[in-house]
Amino acid sequence: MLGMLRRSIAGVALLTLILIVPAAAEEHISIAGLRVAVWSPPAGGEAKAPVVIFSHGFHGCATQSRFLTEALAQAGYLVFAPNHRDATCDGGTARWRDKPEESFVNLQAWSDAVYRDRAEDIHRLIAALEADDRWSARADWDRLGLAGHSLGGYTVLGLAGAWPSWRLAGVKAVLALSPYDQPFIAKKTLGGLAAPVMYQGGTRDLGITPSVAKPGGGYDQSPAPKYFVEFDRAGHLAWSDFPSEAHADIVAYARAFLDRYVKGAPADAALTRKHPGVVELRYAEPARQ
């Protein structure tokens, strides 16, 4: 099991070989010392669009999940995805053989000092975007969501309050996609989440999804509003552009969740309806007004 966890997280590095040519235009910018991929909503939408910041997996990169980032932009979100220091594709300079800062199985060694640079990337990116006339005119920072895959899931959970010293103000929702949540479970810090959370996992994601779903795991330790969706036959790379039957459902639940909590749209029945490709759906929603 431990070896499978290491392989599944590091496996995101395979994206350098399998990235799919994007179906829609994307833009790459350099800002705050970061290489950032940007997906913009179609022309004719809102003057200021809600924002999603996407954090990639260990040895992945900003463009590893175009199927999702493009879909969110088409749904009206302005999506920014930075390359973190451990990126190996899309201009990233890390190497596949580079080891993580701490072993993924030595949970007690993990603290808010581990991969703090990822949190600092996102704090710095947002500050730079807010100060840039080009982006401040287009981004509605009162409607901010975070999304992350694997180690990116760890990153956005930390920013949403699981590491209090990382907390990013103004986050309306956090989308944790097969997230490396084990350090937070071990330290019992997920109760500090200050935004609604949706966890997504898969039946073949054996290194991570069980930690989210188990009694006393990531979902149980998180405060409401919270959601957990488990997709049939989805492995750890299902949230990348590696081909997966789950992509359409991943997008559908992600959009319904972000629309509800970032855009402030009325609750969509799709958010709490179990699709045919879903084996488990759990949720605890806020009380009706």
C-alpha positions in Angstrom: 0.0 0.0 0.0 2.8 2.4 0.9 4.6 1.7 -2.3 1.3 2.3 -4.2 0.9 5.7 -2.6 4.4 6.8 -3.6 3.9 5.5 -7.2 0.4 7.1 -7.5 1.5 10.6 -6.4 4.8 10.5 -8.3 2.9 9.2 -11.3 1.6 12.6 -12.2 5.0 13.1 -13.7 3.9 10.9 -16.6 1.9 13.9 -17.8 4.9 15.2 -19.6 4.3 12.4 -22.1 0.5 12.4 -22.3 -0.7 16.0 -22.1 -3.5 16.5 -24.6 -3.6 19.3 -27.1 -6.1 21.9 -25.6 -9.5 22.2 -27.2 -9.6 25.9 -26.5 -7.0 28.7 -26.4 -5.0 29.2 -23.3 -2.6 32.0 -22.3 0.7 31.8 -20.5 2.0 34.7 -18.5 5.0 35.4 -16.2 4.0 37.2 -13.0 5.2 37.2 -9.4 8.2 35.2 -10.6 5.9 32.4 -11.7 5.0 30.8 -15.0 1.2 30.8 -15.0 -1.4 29.2 -17.4 -4.6 31.2 -17.7 -8.0 30.2 -19.1 -10.5 33.0 -19.7 -14.3 32.7 -19.9 -15.8 33.3 -23.4 -16.4 36.8 -24.5 -19.7 38.3 -23.6 -19.7 37.0 -20.1 -19.6 38.9 -16.8 -17.5 42.1 -16.8 -15.7 40.6 -13.7 -15.5 36.8 -13.6 -15.2 34.6 -10.5 -11.7 33.2 -10.1 -10.4 29.7 -9.6 -6.7 29.1 -8.7 -5.6 25.5 -9.6 -2.6 23.8 -7.9 -1.0 20.9 -9.7 0.1 17.6 -8.3 3.6 16.5 -7.3 5.8 16.6 -10.5 2.8 17.6 -12.5 2.4 21.1 -13.9 0.0 24.0 -14.5 -1.5 22.4 -17.7 -1.9 18.9 -16.4 -5.7 19.0 -16.1 -6.8 21.0 -19.1 -10.0 19.0 -19.4 -11.1 20.6 -16.1 -9.5 24.0 -16.3 -10.9 24.6 -19.8 -14.4 23.4 -18.7 -14.4 25.8 -15.7 -13.4 28.7 -18.0 -16.2 27.8 -20.4 -18.5 27.9 -17.4 -17.5 31.5 -16.7 -14.5 31.2 -14.4 -11.2 33.0 -14.8 -8.7 30.2 -14.1 -5.1 30.7 -13.0 -2.7 27.7 -12.6 0.9 28.4 -11.5 3.9 26.1 -12.0 5.2 25.3 -8.6 8.9 24.5 -7.9 8.4 20.8 -8.3 6.8 21.0 -11.8 8.3 18.8 -14.4 6.3 19.8 -17.5 5.0 22.9 -19.2 8.3 24.7 -18.6 8.9 23.2 -15.2 12.5 22.6 -14.3 12.2 19.9 -11.7 13.3 16.3 -12.5 11.2 13.1 -12.1 13.8 11.6 -9.8 13.6 14.5 -7.4 12.4 13.3 -4.0 9.6 15.1 -2.1 10.5 17.4 0.7 9.3 14.7 3.2 8.4 11.1 2.7 4.7 10.7 1.8 4.4 7.9 4.4 6.2 9.7 7.3 3.2 11.7 8.3 4.6 13.0 11.6 7.4 14.7 9.7 4.8 16.9 7.9 4.0 20.3 9.2 3.2 23.8 7.8 6.8 24.1 6.8 6.6 21.3 4.3 5.8 22.7 0.8 5.2 26.1 2.3 6.6 27.5 -1.0 3.5 26.2 -2.8 1.3 28.3 -0.4 3.6 31.3 -0.9 3.3 30.9 -4.7 -0.5 31.3 -4.5 -0.4 34.2 -2.0 2.1 36.0 -4.1 0.3 35.2 -7.4 -3.0 36.7 -6.1 -1.3 39.8 -4.7 0.4 40.4 -8.1 -2.8 39.8 -10.1 -4.8 42.2 -7.8 -2.1 44.9 -8.4 -2.1 44.4 -12.2 -4.6 46.6 -14.1 -5.1 44.0 -16.8 -6.2 41.3 -14.4 -7.8 43.4 -11.6 -10.3 44.7 -14.2 -11.3 41.1 -15.1 -11.2 39.2 -11.8 -13.8 39.3 -9.1 -11.8 38.5 -6.0 -14.9 38.4 -3.8 -15.7 35.2 -5.6 -12.6 33.0 -5.2 -12.3 29.2 -5.3 -9.3 26.9 -5.0 -8.8 23.6 -6.7 -5.9 21.2 -6.5 -5.0 17.6 -7.4 -2.9 15.3 -5.2 -0.2 17.5 -3.6 -2.1 20.4 -5.1 -5.1 19.1 -2.9 -2.8 19.3 0.1 -1.9 22.8 -1.0 -5.4 24.1 -1.3 -6.6 22.4 1.9 -3.8 24.1 3.7 -4.7 27.5 2.2 -8.3 27.0 3.2 -7.3 26.6 6.9 -6.0 23.1 7.4 -2.6 24.8 8.1 -3.7 28.0 10.0 -0.4 29.8 9.2 -1.2 29.4 5.4 -4.7 30.7 5.5 -5.8 32.7 2.5 -8.5 35.2 3.1 -11.6 35.3 1.0 -11.8 31.7 -0.2 -15.4 30.7 -0.9 -14.8 27.0 -1.7 -12.1 24.4 -2.0 -12.1 21.5 -4.5 -9.8 18.8 -3.3 -9.2 16.2 -6.1 -7.6 13.0 -4.8 -5.9 15.2 -2.3 -2.9 14.2 -0.2 -4.8 14.8 3.1 -3.0 12.3 5.3 -0.9 14.9 7.2 -4.0 16.9 8.1 -5.8 13.8 9.3 -2.8 12.8 11.4 -2.6 16.3 13.0 -6.4 16.6 13.1 -6.3 20.1 11.6 -9.1 19.7 8.9 -11.6 21.2 11.4 -9.9 24.5 10.7 -11.3 24.6 7.1 -13.0 28.0 6.7 -14.7 27.2 3.4 -17.0 24.5 2.0 -15.0 21.6 0.6 -15.6 18.9 -2.0 -13.4 15.9 -2.0 -13.3 13.7 -5.1 -11.8 10.2 -5.2 -11.9 7.0 -7.2 -12.2 3.2 -6.6 -8.8 2.7 -8.2 -7.2 5.6 -6.3 -6.0 3.2 -3.6 -3.2 5.3 -2.3 -5.3 8.3 -1.3 -9.1 7.9 -1.6 -9.4 5.5 1.4 -7.9 8.1 3.7 -10.6 10.6 2.7 -13.4 8.1 3.0 -12.6 6.1 6.1 -14.2 6.6 9.4 -12.4 9.5 11.0 -10.8 10.4 7.7 -10.6 13.6 5.7 -14.3 13.9 5.0 -15.4 13.1 8.6 -12.9 15.5 10.1 -14.0 18.4 7.8 -16.8 20.8 8.9 -19.9 21.3 6.8 -20.7 22.2 4.1 -18.8 19.2 2.7 -19.1 16.7 -0.1 -17.4 13.5 -1.1 -17.8 11.9 -4.5 -16.1 8.6 -5.5 -16.0 7.7 -9.2 -16.0 4.1 -10.4 -12.8 2.8 -11.9 -11.0 6.2 -11.4 -7.3 6.0 -10.5 -5.1 8.8 -9.2 -4.4 10.2 -12.7 -8.2 10.5 -13.5 -7.9 14.2 -12.5 -5.2 14.8 -15.1 -5.5 14.7 -18.9 -4.7 11.0 -18.8 -7.8 9.4 -20.5 -10.5 8.6 -18.0 -14.2 7.7 -18.3 -14.7 9.9 -15.2 -13.8 13.2 -16.8 -17.4 14.3 -17.6 -18.6 13.5 -14.1 -15.6 15.1 -12.5 -16.4 18.3 -14.4 -20.1 18.1 -13.6 -19.7 17.8 -9.8 -16.9 20.4 -9.8 -19.0 23.0 -11.7 -22.1 22.4 -9.5 -20.1 22.8 -6.3 -18.2 25.9 -7.5 -21.3 27.5 -8.9 -23.1 27.0 -5.6 -20.4 28.3 -3.3 -18.2 30.6 -5.5 -20.8 32.1 -7.8 -23.5 32.0 -5.1 -25.9 30.3 -7.5 -29.0 28.5 -6.2 -28.3 24.9 -5.2 -28.4 22.6 -8.2 -29.9 19.1 -7.7 -26.9 17.8 -9.7 -24.7 18.5 -6.7 -26.5 15.9 -4.5 -27.6 13.4 -7.2 -25.6 10.2 -7.7 -24.6 9.9 -11.3 -24.4 6.4 -12.9 -20.5 6.5 -12.8 -20.5 7.3 -9.0 -20.2 4.6 -6.4 -20.5 6.8 -3.4 -21.8 10.3 -2.7 -21.8 11.9 0.7 -22.7 15.4 1.7 -23.6 17.6 4.7 -25.1 20.8 3.5 -26.0 24.0 5.4 -29.4 24.1 7.0 -32.0 25.6 4.8 -32.8 29.3 5.5 
